[in-house]
Amino acid sequence: MFGLEKFGKMAETVKQAKQQQAKMKVIQAIGESKNHLVKVHLNGLQELVNITIDESLLSPAKAKELKNSITEAYKDAQQKLQKELMKGMDMEQMKKLLGM
């Protein structure tokens, strides 16, 4: 019975993890570059969902500015996403995640 009990707990943990992933996929944050020409959309799993680039950056002469704008927008989205995820998490959940 000891093995079956452990298996049941493990299955429940996997189920909870999948539910949490589904919830996190719904959460989104939009980051924007400093020049407001690039927007990056991330979901709660930090997956890139969408990117919007102003047409003025789509020329070879603007390649460096485009790269910098994408990087800025991505970092902005990550920061916003972290804040959003922290709002939705209570201290008990944090303790469980940290094994406390």
Secondary structure by P-SEA (a helix, b strand, c coil): caaaaaaaaaaaaaaaaaaaaaaaaabbbbbbcccccbbbbbcccccccccccccccccccaaaaaaaaaaaaaaaaaaaaaaaaaaaccaaaaaaaacc
